[in-house]
Amino acid sequence: MSCNHAATFLSVALPPPSSALFPKRPFGLNQTLFARNARFRLRLRLGVRASKGESNGEAANWSRWIPAGSFAADNVFRLIAGATASPIGQFVASPTTFLHSIDPRVKLVWLLALVVLPARSHIIMRFGLVIYLTLLSIWVLPRNAWTDQLGRVYLLSGLLFITLGLGSDGVPALVQLRTPPPAMMGLPNLPVSLTGYAYVITKLGPLTFTRKGLSVASTVACLTFIVFQSASLCLTTTTPEQLAFALRWFMLPLKHIGVSVSEIVLTLLLSLRFISLVFDEVRNIALGIVSRRVNWKQLTVMETIDVFFNYFRRIFKNIFSHAEQISQAMIVRGFKGDGDTHKIYFLSESSFGVIDFISLLCLTIVIGAALLSEYYLV
């Protein structure tokens, strides 16, 4: 459908000013001004032109810039439903692996060590930890879980590596040396390194990839990958009750200095239980919108935005409803707001076994290798 509107011009002619409103003055300058105003005609021209045809001498095709249905809202909701389908930070009971049987206290020690090691080890050790966690995730997690998790974490780490590698030392500052060159002082020039050392690794146009950029980028990217993936492995292979028990075991000495350990553990337990509810609500509402097969092409931009606003409003409404139900269930079970007097049942007590000692031995070897790599790998 094509609509062409011709240009419309409005002309307004104003009459000369009345002598009753503007009486003549005896001054010559004022008489000259009034004479000019008498001959003045104000012509106001307003042009309006719109077209939806091709750009062959006509107005611009403005309809192309109106995103009527071009937001691909259906694909967005399908993407949301697919992204939340895989377990993110949720316990996966099957398949049962050796990580499921490791004591949760040992897992927390591993998590703490993996957070510290990338910043205090050689670059080879950092990438070695990344490869180790990648292989461990492929071995332990189901295929649909590790493909989504590794893909997202690798994408984030890769973006950080490229950005920091080229941005930390990529554009060096222009600095003028204060000391004169060796030739002016009668000294021989410094010999070129015989080991092939070069501070600048490569150049990409105006950007430079240096050894400092490589060090900063590898540290941040590897630390990001290790923190996210190790936490995901721990949450996937450990129940919320076991994590709460391990945290309570480590924080019990703080109880003597007035720290409310029971309240912190109860908050952690509720938070871990609530994560799965949030992802379920996000996925279920997105699937509900997709299943209705809305004809997005017939909706305007404001109607599409209104659907998205209603989607987020429904998510928060359901989440608050779940939170209210949880609070009511806790009150029915005798919770009166005091975490110290309320007993928390952890289902099963953890105990050390042979696999836990082997895990601690492996952790000791990894820590020793990381510390030695900083001194012997140059």
KOLVOSE-530210 format. One record per residue (C-alpha): residue number from 1; y, z negated, x; residue in three letters. Coordinates in Angstrom, 1 decimal. Last residue first. Layout:
BEGIN
+------+--------+--------+--------+------+
| domi |     c2 |     c3 |     c1 | vose |
+------+--------+--------+--------+------+
|  NUM |      Y |      Z |      X |  ala |
...
+------+--------+--------+--------+------+
This chain:
BEGIN
+------+--------+--------+--------+------+
| domi |     c2 |     c3 |     c1 | vose |
+------+--------+--------+--------+------+
|  378 |  -17.1 |  -33.8 |   59.7 |  val |
|  377 |  -20.5 |  -35.1 |   58.5 |  leu |
|  376 |  -21.2 |  -38.2 |   60.6 |  tyr |
|  375 |  -18.6 |  -40.7 |   59.4 |  tyr |
|  374 |  -18.2 |  -39.9 |   55.7 |  glu |
|  373 |  -21.8 |  -38.9 |   55.4 |  ser |
|  372 |  -22.9 |  -42.4 |   56.5 |  leu |
|  371 |  -21.3 |  -44.0 |   53.5 |  leu |
|  370 |  -22.8 |  -41.5 |   51.1 |  ala |
|  369 |  -26.3 |  -41.7 |   52.7 |  ala |
|  368 |  -26.2 |  -45.5 |   52.4 |  gly |
|  367 |  -25.2 |  -45.4 |   48.8 |  ile |
|  366 |  -27.9 |  -42.9 |   48.0 |  val |
|  365 |  -30.6 |  -44.9 |   49.8 |  ile |
|  364 |  -29.5 |  -48.1 |   47.9 |  thr |
|  363 |  -29.6 |  -46.2 |   44.6 |  leu |
|  362 |  -33.1 |  -45.0 |   45.4 |  cys |
|  361 |  -34.2 |  -48.6 |   46.1 |  leu |
|  360 |  -32.6 |  -49.7 |   42.8 |  leu |
|  359 |  -34.6 |  -47.0 |   40.9 |  ser |
|  358 |  -37.8 |  -48.0 |   42.6 |  ile |
|  357 |  -37.2 |  -51.6 |   41.7 |  phe |
|  356 |  -36.6 |  -50.6 |   38.0 |  asp |
|  355 |  -39.7 |  -48.4 |   38.0 |  ile |
|  354 |  -41.8 |  -51.4 |   39.0 |  val |
|  353 |  -40.6 |  -53.6 |   36.2 |  gly |
|  352 |  -37.6 |  -55.7 |   35.3 |  phe |
|  351 |  -37.4 |  -57.1 |   31.7 |  ser |
|  350 |  -35.3 |  -56.2 |   28.7 |  ser |
|  349 |  -35.3 |  -58.3 |   25.6 |  glu |
|  348 |  -36.0 |  -56.6 |   22.3 |  ser |
|  347 |  -34.2 |  -56.2 |   19.0 |  leu |
|  346 |  -30.8 |  -57.2 |   20.4 |  phe |
|  345 |  -30.0 |  -59.7 |   17.6 |  tyr |
|  344 |  -26.4 |  -60.9 |   17.6 |  ile |
|  343 |  -25.8 |  -64.5 |   16.5 |  lys |
|  342 |  -22.4 |  -65.3 |   15.0 |  his |
|  341 |  -20.9 |  -68.5 |   16.3 |  thr |
|  340 |  -19.2 |  -66.9 |   19.3 |  asp |
|  339 |  -18.1 |  -63.8 |   17.4 |  gly |
|  338 |  -16.0 |  -65.8 |   15.0 |  asp |
|  337 |  -14.7 |  -63.6 |   12.1 |  gly |
|  336 |  -16.9 |  -65.1 |    9.4 |  lys |
|  335 |  -20.0 |  -63.0 |    9.7 |  phe |
|  334 |  -22.6 |  -64.2 |    7.2 |  gly |
|  333 |  -24.7 |  -61.2 |    6.4 |  arg |
|  332 |  -22.6 |  -60.4 |    3.4 |  val |
|  331 |  -19.5 |  -60.4 |    5.6 |  ile |
|  330 |  -21.1 |  -57.9 |    8.0 |  met |
|  329 |  -22.1 |  -55.6 |    5.2 |  ala |
|  328 |  -18.5 |  -55.7 |    3.8 |  gln |
|  327 |  -17.1 |  -54.8 |    7.3 |  ser |
|  326 |  -19.6 |  -51.9 |    7.6 |  ile |
|  325 |  -18.7 |  -50.6 |    4.1 |  gln |
|  324 |  -15.0 |  -50.7 |    5.0 |  glu |
|  323 |  -15.6 |  -48.8 |    8.2 |  ala |
|  322 |  -17.6 |  -46.2 |    6.4 |  his |
|  321 |  -14.7 |  -45.7 |    3.9 |  ser |
|  320 |  -12.2 |  -45.5 |    6.8 |  phe |
|  319 |  -14.4 |  -42.7 |    8.3 |  ile |
|  318 |  -14.7 |  -41.0 |    4.9 |  asn |
|  317 |  -10.9 |  -40.9 |    4.4 |  lys |
|  316 |  -10.3 |  -39.9 |    8.0 |  phe |
|  315 |  -12.6 |  -36.9 |    7.6 |  ile |
|  314 |  -11.2 |  -36.0 |    4.2 |  arg |
|  313 |   -7.6 |  -35.9 |    5.6 |  arg |
|  312 |   -8.8 |  -33.7 |    8.4 |  phe |
|  311 |  -10.3 |  -31.2 |    6.0 |  tyr |
|  310 |   -7.4 |  -31.4 |    3.6 |  asn |
|  309 |   -5.1 |  -30.5 |    6.4 |  phe |
|  308 |   -7.3 |  -27.6 |    7.3 |  phe |
|  307 |   -7.4 |  -26.3 |    3.8 |  val |
|  306 |   -3.6 |  -26.6 |    3.5 |  asp |
|  305 |   -3.2 |  -24.5 |    6.6 |  ile |
|  304 |   -5.2 |  -21.8 |    5.0 |  thr |
|  303 |   -3.1 |  -22.0 |    1.8 |  glu |
|  302 |    0.1 |  -21.9 |    3.9 |  met |
|  301 |   -1.1 |  -18.7 |    5.7 |  val |
|  300 |   -2.1 |  -17.0 |    2.5 |  thr |
|  299 |   -5.6 |  -16.9 |    1.1 |  leu |
|  298 |   -7.3 |  -13.7 |    0.0 |  gln |
|  297 |   -8.7 |  -13.0 |    3.4 |  lys |
|  296 |  -10.2 |  -16.4 |    3.6 |  trp |
|  295 |  -12.7 |  -15.7 |    0.9 |  asn |
|  294 |  -14.3 |  -19.2 |    0.9 |  val |
|  293 |  -18.1 |  -19.2 |    1.4 |  arg |
|  292 |  -18.7 |  -22.6 |   -0.2 |  arg |
|  291 |  -21.3 |  -23.2 |    2.6 |  ser |
|  290 |  -18.7 |  -23.0 |    5.3 |  val |
|  289 |  -16.6 |  -25.8 |    3.7 |  ile |
|  288 |  -19.6 |  -28.1 |    3.3 |  gly |
|  287 |  -20.7 |  -27.3 |    6.9 |  leu |
|  286 |  -17.3 |  -28.5 |    8.1 |  ala |
|  285 |  -17.5 |  -31.6 |    6.0 |  ile |
|  284 |  -21.0 |  -32.4 |    7.4 |  asn |
|  283 |  -20.1 |  -31.8 |   11.0 |  arg |
|  282 |  -17.0 |  -34.0 |   11.1 |  val |
|  281 |  -18.7 |  -36.7 |    9.1 |  glu |
|  280 |  -21.8 |  -36.7 |   11.3 |  asp |
|  279 |  -19.7 |  -36.8 |   14.5 |  phe |
|  278 |  -17.8 |  -39.8 |   13.2 |  val |
|  277 |  -20.9 |  -41.6 |   12.1 |  leu |
|  276 |  -22.6 |  -41.1 |   15.4 |  ser |
|  275 |  -19.7 |  -42.7 |   17.2 |  ile |
|  274 |  -19.6 |  -45.8 |   14.9 |  phe |
|  273 |  -22.8 |  -47.4 |   16.2 |  arg |
|  272 |  -21.4 |  -47.3 |   19.8 |  leu |
|  271 |  -18.2 |  -48.8 |   18.6 |  ser |
|  270 |  -19.9 |  -51.5 |   16.6 |  leu |
|  269 |  -22.0 |  -52.6 |   19.6 |  leu |
|  268 |  -19.0 |  -52.5 |   21.9 |  leu |
|  267 |  -17.0 |  -54.7 |   19.5 |  thr |
|  266 |  -19.9 |  -57.1 |   19.3 |  leu |
|  265 |  -20.1 |  -57.3 |   23.1 |  val |
|  264 |  -16.4 |  -58.0 |   23.4 |  ile |
|  263 |  -16.5 |  -60.7 |   20.7 |  glu |
|  262 |  -19.5 |  -62.4 |   22.3 |  ser |
|  261 |  -17.9 |  -62.4 |   25.8 |  val |
|  260 |  -14.7 |  -64.2 |   24.6 |  ser |
|  259 |  -13.4 |  -64.9 |   28.1 |  val |
|  258 |  -12.4 |  -68.6 |   28.6 |  gly |
|  257 |  -13.1 |  -69.1 |   32.3 |  ile |
|  256 |  -16.7 |  -70.2 |   31.8 |  his |
|  255 |  -17.5 |  -67.1 |   29.6 |  lys |
|  254 |  -16.7 |  -64.9 |   32.6 |  leu |
|  253 |  -20.1 |  -65.8 |   34.1 |  pro |
|  252 |  -21.8 |  -64.2 |   31.0 |  leu |
|  251 |  -20.2 |  -60.8 |   31.6 |  met |
|  250 |  -23.1 |  -59.1 |   33.4 |  phe |
|  249 |  -25.7 |  -60.2 |   30.9 |  trp |
|  248 |  -23.4 |  -59.4 |   28.0 |  arg |
|  247 |  -23.0 |  -55.8 |   29.3 |  leu |
|  246 |  -26.8 |  -55.4 |   29.6 |  ala |
|  245 |  -27.4 |  -56.8 |   26.1 |  phe |
|  244 |  -24.8 |  -54.5 |   24.6 |  ala |
|  243 |  -26.3 |  -51.5 |   26.4 |  leu |
|  242 |  -29.7 |  -52.4 |   25.1 |  gln |
|  241 |  -28.4 |  -52.8 |   21.5 |  glu |
|  240 |  -26.6 |  -49.5 |   21.7 |  pro |
|  239 |  -29.9 |  -47.7 |   22.5 |  thr |
|  238 |  -30.3 |  -46.1 |   26.0 |  thr |
|  237 |  -31.5 |  -42.6 |   26.9 |  thr |
|  236 |  -28.6 |  -40.6 |   25.4 |  thr |
|  235 |  -25.9 |  -43.1 |   26.2 |  leu |
|  234 |  -26.9 |  -43.3 |   29.8 |  cys |
|  233 |  -27.3 |  -39.5 |   30.2 |  leu |
|  232 |  -23.8 |  -39.0 |   28.6 |  ser |
|  231 |  -22.3 |  -41.6 |   30.9 |  ala |
|  230 |  -23.8 |  -39.8 |   33.9 |  ser |
|  229 |  -22.5 |  -36.5 |   32.6 |  gln |
|  228 |  -19.0 |  -37.5 |   32.0 |  phe |
|  227 |  -18.5 |  -39.6 |   35.2 |  val |
|  226 |  -20.3 |  -37.2 |   37.4 |  ile |
|  225 |  -18.5 |  -34.1 |   36.2 |  phe |
|  224 |  -15.0 |  -35.7 |   36.4 |  thr |
|  223 |  -15.8 |  -37.1 |   39.9 |  leu |
|  222 |  -17.0 |  -33.7 |   41.1 |  cys |
|  221 |  -13.9 |  -32.0 |   39.8 |  ala |
|  220 |  -11.5 |  -34.6 |   41.2 |  val |
|  219 |  -13.1 |  -34.9 |   44.6 |  thr |
|  218 |  -13.8 |  -31.1 |   45.0 |  ser |
|  217 |  -10.2 |  -30.2 |   44.1 |  ala |
|  216 |   -8.7 |  -32.8 |   46.5 |  val |
|  215 |  -10.8 |  -31.8 |   49.4 |  ser |
|  214 |  -10.6 |  -28.0 |   48.8 |  leu |
|  213 |   -6.8 |  -28.3 |   48.4 |  gly |
|  212 |   -6.5 |  -30.1 |   51.7 |  lys |
|  211 |   -8.7 |  -27.5 |   53.3 |  arg |
|  210 |   -6.4 |  -24.8 |   52.1 |  thr |
|  209 |   -6.5 |  -22.2 |   49.3 |  phe |
|  208 |   -3.1 |  -20.4 |   49.4 |  thr |
|  207 |   -1.2 |  -19.0 |   46.5 |  leu |
|  206 |    1.3 |  -16.1 |   46.8 |  pro |
|  205 |   -1.4 |  -13.5 |   46.6 |  gly |
|  204 |   -4.7 |  -15.3 |   46.8 |  leu |
|  203 |   -5.1 |  -16.5 |   50.4 |  lys |
|  202 |   -8.2 |  -18.0 |   52.0 |  thr |
|  201 |   -9.3 |  -21.0 |   54.0 |  ile |
|  200 |   -6.1 |  -22.0 |   55.6 |  val |
|  199 |   -6.6 |  -25.0 |   57.9 |  tyr |
|  198 |   -8.8 |  -22.9 |   60.3 |  ala |
|  197 |  -11.4 |  -24.3 |   62.7 |  tyr |
|  196 |  -13.3 |  -21.6 |   64.6 |  gly |
|  195 |  -14.8 |  -24.0 |   67.1 |  thr |
|  194 |  -12.8 |  -22.7 |   70.1 |  leu |
|  193 |   -9.5 |  -23.8 |   68.7 |  ser |
|  192 |   -6.6 |  -21.7 |   70.0 |  val |
|  191 |   -4.9 |  -23.1 |   73.1 |  pro |
|  190 |   -1.6 |  -24.8 |   72.8 |  leu |
|  189 |    1.2 |  -22.9 |   74.5 |  asn |
|  188 |    2.1 |  -23.8 |   78.1 |  pro |
|  187 |    5.1 |  -26.0 |   78.6 |  leu |
|  186 |    8.4 |  -24.9 |   80.0 |  gly |
|  185 |   10.5 |  -26.6 |   77.3 |  met |
|  184 |   11.6 |  -23.4 |   75.7 |  met |
|  183 |    8.0 |  -22.0 |   75.7 |  ala |
|  182 |    6.7 |  -25.2 |   74.0 |  pro |
|  181 |    8.7 |  -24.5 |   70.9 |  pro |
|  180 |   11.6 |  -26.9 |   70.2 |  pro |
|  179 |   11.0 |  -30.0 |   68.2 |  thr |
|  178 |   12.7 |  -30.4 |   64.8 |  arg |
|  177 |   10.3 |  -28.1 |   63.0 |  leu |
|  176 |   11.8 |  -26.4 |   60.0 |  gln |
|  175 |    9.9 |  -27.1 |   56.7 |  val |
|  174 |    9.4 |  -24.6 |   53.9 |  leu |
|  173 |    7.1 |  -26.4 |   51.5 |  ala |
|  172 |    3.5 |  -25.1 |   51.2 |  pro |
|  171 |    2.5 |  -23.3 |   47.9 |  val |
|  170 |   -1.2 |  -23.7 |   47.6 |  gly |
|  169 |   -1.4 |  -27.3 |   48.8 |  asp |
|  168 |   -2.2 |  -29.2 |   45.5 |  ser |
|  167 |   -1.9 |  -26.1 |   43.3 |  gly |
|  166 |   -4.6 |  -23.7 |   44.4 |  leu |
|  165 |   -7.5 |  -26.2 |   44.7 |  gly |
|  164 |   -6.1 |  -28.4 |   42.0 |  leu |
|  163 |   -6.1 |  -25.7 |   39.3 |  thr |
|  162 |   -9.3 |  -24.0 |   40.4 |  ile |
|  161 |  -11.3 |  -27.3 |   40.7 |  phe |
|  160 |   -9.8 |  -28.7 |   37.4 |  leu |
|  159 |  -10.8 |  -25.5 |   35.5 |  leu |
|  158 |  -14.3 |  -25.7 |   37.0 |  gly |
|  157 |  -14.7 |  -29.3 |   36.1 |  ser |
|  156 |  -13.8 |  -28.6 |   32.5 |  leu |
|  155 |  -16.1 |  -25.6 |   32.2 |  leu |
|  154 |  -18.9 |  -27.5 |   34.0 |  tyr |
|  153 |  -18.6 |  -30.4 |   31.5 |  val |
|  152 |  -18.6 |  -28.1 |   28.5 |  arg |
|  151 |  -21.6 |  -26.0 |   29.6 |  gly |
|  150 |  -23.6 |  -29.0 |   30.9 |  leu |
|  149 |  -23.3 |  -30.8 |   27.5 |  gln |
|  148 |  -24.1 |  -27.8 |   25.4 |  asp |
|  147 |  -27.1 |  -26.6 |   27.4 |  thr |
|  146 |  -28.2 |  -30.2 |   27.9 |  trp |
|  145 |  -28.6 |  -31.0 |   24.3 |  ala |
|  144 |  -30.2 |  -27.8 |   22.9 |  asn |
|  143 |  -32.8 |  -27.9 |   25.7 |  arg |
|  142 |  -33.7 |  -31.6 |   25.2 |  pro |
|  141 |  -32.6 |  -34.1 |   27.8 |  leu |
|  140 |  -34.6 |  -35.5 |   30.6 |  val |
|  139 |  -35.4 |  -32.7 |   33.0 |  trp |
|  138 |  -32.3 |  -30.5 |   32.5 |  ile |
|  137 |  -30.2 |  -33.7 |   32.7 |  ser |
|  136 |  -31.9 |  -34.7 |   35.9 |  leu |
|  135 |  -31.4 |  -31.3 |   37.5 |  leu |
|  134 |  -27.7 |  -31.4 |   36.7 |  thr |
|  133 |  -27.3 |  -35.0 |   37.8 |  leu |
|  132 |  -28.8 |  -34.1 |   41.2 |  tyr |
|  131 |  -26.7 |  -30.9 |   41.6 |  ile |
|  130 |  -23.5 |  -32.9 |   40.9 |  val |
|  129 |  -24.6 |  -35.7 |   43.3 |  leu |
|  128 |  -25.3 |  -33.0 |   46.0 |  gly |
|  127 |  -21.8 |  -31.5 |   45.4 |  phe |
|  126 |  -20.3 |  -34.9 |   46.2 |  arg |
|  125 |  -22.5 |  -35.5 |   49.2 |  met |
|  124 |  -21.6 |  -32.1 |   50.7 |  ile |
|  123 |  -17.9 |  -33.0 |   50.2 |  ile |
|  122 |  -18.3 |  -36.2 |   52.1 |  his |
|  121 |  -18.3 |  -39.6 |   50.5 |  ser |
|  120 |  -15.8 |  -42.3 |   49.3 |  arg |
|  119 |  -14.2 |  -40.7 |   46.3 |  ala |
|  118 |  -17.5 |  -39.3 |   44.9 |  pro |
|  117 |  -19.3 |  -42.7 |   45.4 |  leu |
|  116 |  -17.1 |  -44.9 |   43.2 |  val |
|  115 |  -18.0 |  -43.6 |   39.7 |  val |
|  114 |  -21.6 |  -43.0 |   40.7 |  leu |
|  113 |  -22.0 |  -46.6 |   41.8 |  ala |
|  112 |  -20.7 |  -48.0 |   38.6 |  leu |
|  111 |  -23.0 |  -45.8 |   36.5 |  leu |
|  110 |  -26.0 |  -46.7 |   38.7 |  trp |
|  109 |  -25.3 |  -50.4 |   38.2 |  val |
|  108 |  -25.0 |  -49.8 |   34.4 |  leu |
|  107 |  -28.4 |  -48.1 |   34.5 |  lys |
|  106 |  -30.0 |  -51.0 |   36.3 |  val |
|  105 |  -28.7 |  -53.3 |   33.6 |  arg |
|  104 |  -30.2 |  -51.0 |   31.0 |  pro |
|  103 |  -33.7 |  -51.5 |   32.4 |  asp |
|  102 |  -35.5 |  -48.2 |   32.9 |  ile |
|  101 |  -38.0 |  -47.2 |   30.2 |  ser |
|  100 |  -35.8 |  -44.5 |   28.6 |  his |
|   99 |  -35.0 |  -43.0 |   31.9 |  leu |
|   98 |  -38.8 |  -42.4 |   32.5 |  phe |
|   97 |  -38.9 |  -40.0 |   29.6 |  thr |
|   96 |  -39.5 |  -40.1 |   25.9 |  thr |
|   95 |  -38.9 |  -36.8 |   24.2 |  pro |
|   94 |  -37.7 |  -38.1 |   21.9 |  ser |
|   93 |  -35.5 |  -41.1 |   21.1 |  ala |
|   92 |  -32.1 |  -39.5 |   21.6 |  val |
|   91 |  -29.3 |  -42.1 |   21.5 |  phe |
|   90 |  -25.9 |  -40.7 |   20.8 |  gln |
|   89 |  -23.0 |  -40.0 |   23.2 |  gly |
|   88 |  -22.8 |  -36.3 |   22.0 |  ile |
|   87 |  -26.0 |  -35.3 |   20.2 |  pro |
|   86 |  -25.9 |  -31.5 |   19.5 |  ser |
|   85 |  -24.7 |  -30.5 |   16.0 |  ala |
|   84 |  -21.1 |  -31.4 |   16.7 |  thr |
|   83 |  -20.3 |  -28.2 |   18.6 |  ala |
|   82 |  -22.1 |  -26.1 |   15.9 |  gly |
|   81 |  -20.2 |  -27.6 |   13.0 |  ala |
|   80 |  -16.9 |  -27.2 |   14.8 |  ile |
|   79 |  -17.7 |  -23.6 |   15.7 |  leu |
|   78 |  -18.7 |  -22.8 |   12.1 |  arg |
|   77 |  -15.4 |  -24.3 |   11.0 |  phe |
|   76 |  -13.4 |  -22.2 |   13.4 |  val |
|   75 |  -15.4 |  -19.1 |   12.5 |  asn |
|   74 |  -14.6 |  -19.5 |    8.8 |  asp |
|   73 |  -10.9 |  -20.1 |    9.7 |  ala |
|   72 |  -10.7 |  -16.7 |   11.5 |  ala |
|   71 |   -7.0 |  -17.3 |   11.9 |  phe |
|   70 |   -6.5 |  -13.7 |   10.9 |  ser |
|   69 |   -6.7 |  -14.6 |    7.2 |  gly |
|   68 |   -3.1 |  -13.5 |    6.7 |  ala |
|   67 |   -1.7 |  -14.0 |   10.2 |  pro |
|   66 |    1.8 |  -12.4 |    9.4 |  ile |
|   65 |    2.7 |  -10.5 |   12.6 |  trp |
|   64 |    1.1 |   -7.2 |   11.5 |  arg |
|   63 |    3.0 |   -7.3 |    8.2 |  ser |
|   62 |    6.3 |   -6.9 |   10.1 |  trp |
|   61 |    5.7 |   -3.2 |   10.9 |  asn |
|   60 |    9.1 |   -2.6 |   12.4 |  ala |
|   59 |   11.5 |   -0.5 |   10.4 |  ala |
|   58 |   11.1 |    3.2 |   10.2 |  glu |
|   57 |   11.4 |    5.9 |   12.9 |  gly |
|   56 |    7.7 |    6.5 |   12.9 |  asn |
|   55 |    6.5 |    2.9 |   13.1 |  ser |
|   54 |    3.9 |    3.2 |   10.4 |  glu |
|   53 |    4.5 |    1.9 |    7.0 |  gly |
|   52 |    5.1 |   -1.6 |    5.8 |  lys |
|   51 |    8.8 |   -1.4 |    5.6 |  ser |
|   50 |   11.8 |   -3.6 |    5.0 |  ala |
|   49 |   15.5 |   -3.0 |    5.2 |  arg |
|   48 |   18.4 |   -5.2 |    4.2 |  val |
|   47 |   21.9 |   -4.3 |    5.3 |  gly |
|   46 |   25.0 |   -6.3 |    4.3 |  leu |
|   45 |   28.4 |   -4.8 |    4.8 |  arg |
|   44 |   31.6 |   -6.7 |    4.0 |  leu |
|   43 |   34.8 |   -4.6 |    4.0 |  arg |
|   42 |   38.0 |   -6.6 |    4.2 |  leu |
|   41 |   41.0 |   -4.4 |    3.6 |  arg |
|   40 |   44.3 |   -5.3 |    5.2 |  phe |
|   39 |   47.4 |   -3.3 |    4.2 |  arg |
|   38 |   49.1 |   -6.3 |    2.6 |  ala |
|   37 |   47.9 |   -8.5 |    5.5 |  asn |
|   36 |   49.9 |   -6.3 |    7.9 |  arg |
|   35 |   53.0 |   -6.6 |    5.8 |  ala |
|   34 |   52.5 |  -10.4 |    5.7 |  phe |
|   33 |   52.3 |  -10.5 |    9.4 |  leu |
|   32 |   55.5 |   -8.4 |    9.9 |  thr |
|   31 |   57.4 |  -10.6 |    7.4 |  gln |
|   30 |   56.3 |  -13.7 |    9.3 |  asn |
|   29 |   57.6 |  -12.4 |   12.5 |  leu |
|   28 |   61.0 |  -11.4 |   11.0 |  gly |
|   27 |   61.8 |  -14.9 |    9.6 |  phe |
|   26 |   63.3 |  -15.0 |    6.2 |  pro |
|   25 |   60.0 |  -16.0 |    4.7 |  arg |
|   24 |   58.4 |  -14.3 |    1.8 |  lys |
|   23 |   56.4 |  -16.3 |   -0.6 |  pro |
|   22 |   52.6 |  -16.5 |   -0.2 |  phe |
|   21 |   51.1 |  -17.6 |   -3.5 |  leu |
|   20 |   53.6 |  -16.0 |   -5.7 |  ala |
|   19 |   53.9 |  -13.0 |   -3.4 |  ser |
|   18 |   50.3 |  -12.3 |   -3.9 |  ser |
|   17 |   48.1 |  -11.4 |   -1.0 |  pro |
|   16 |   46.9 |   -7.8 |   -0.9 |  pro |
|   15 |   43.7 |   -7.1 |   -2.8 |  pro |
|   14 |   40.3 |   -7.7 |   -1.2 |  leu |
|   13 |   37.8 |   -4.9 |   -1.1 |  ala |
|   12 |   34.1 |   -5.9 |   -1.1 |  val |
|   11 |   31.5 |   -3.4 |    0.0 |  ser |
|   10 |   27.8 |   -4.2 |   -0.3 |  leu |
|    9 |   25.3 |   -2.0 |    1.5 |  phe |
|    8 |   21.6 |   -1.6 |    0.6 |  thr |
|    7 |   19.3 |    0.1 |    3.0 |  ala |
|    6 |   16.4 |    1.8 |    1.4 |  ala |
|    5 |   13.3 |   -0.1 |    0.6 |  his |
|    4 |    9.9 |    1.3 |    1.6 |  asn |
|    3 |    6.7 |   -0.3 |    0.3 |  cys |
|    2 |    3.3 |    1.0 |    1.4 |  ser |
|    1 |    0.0 |    0.0 |    0.0 |  met |
+------+--------+--------+--------+------+
